[in-house]
Amino acid sequence: MNWTPMIFWVVVALGALVIDITTSSFMFVWFAIGAIAAIISIGLNAPIVVQAISFVAVSAVIMAIVIL
């Protein structure tokens, strides 16, 4: 198993959470949720393109829900 994509998405999720905690504006939480979706797709043996699409799609949907 190649750990590079997993490490990348964990860093993205943690980075988004750190930014949210330091700014206390909760403007990056949907990126953390999108990164978690990408990590789940890794568990399903999805290629990197599917991981990126799931990250963008989940982030966009959560962003749209929160903004409404």
Buried (B, 14 or more C-beta within 10 A) or exposed (E): EEEEBBEBBBEBBEBBBEBBEEEEEEEBBBBBBBBBBBBBBBEEEBEBEBBBBBBBEBBEBBBEEEEE
